[in-house]
Amino acid sequence: MRAFDFAAALDRIPRWMLLLTCLAVPLVFWRVGMGFAWSFAAGALLGYVNFRIIRRAVEKLTGPATGKTGTWLFIQFAALVLAAFGILLISGMNVTAALFGFLVCPAAAVAELLYELIQYGHP
């Protein structure tokens, strides 16, 4: 049995997110229309950006001390939140669909978990 590679798993999660989004958007468009599909895709994009910011923050916290503060990460995360709020408020996008799109990241983590279980042959 091979050792688990966390870095490889973290590198695969964005690919799972892209795959799940590409599969879900046409289905959402077919079932509830263009507005909902557009909002879902925007939520998935914000979920991807959020994943990248959180991953970098965790890597900074667990990596060697550099003496830098987390100010830049805080600014990036605050900008993401403000941009998401502004886009949802001003554009009239469907908030529910955007939140469902934001859940693509946890769905990708579950897909990665299932992939690892199958790949490594765990019972």
ABEGO torsion letter per residue (X at the ends): XBBBBAAAAAAAAAAAAAAAAAAAAAAAAAAAEAAAAAAAAAAAAAAAAAAAAAAAAAAAAABBBAGBBAAAAAAAAAAAAAAAAAAAAAAGBBAAAAAAAAAAAAAAAAAAAAAAAAAAGBX
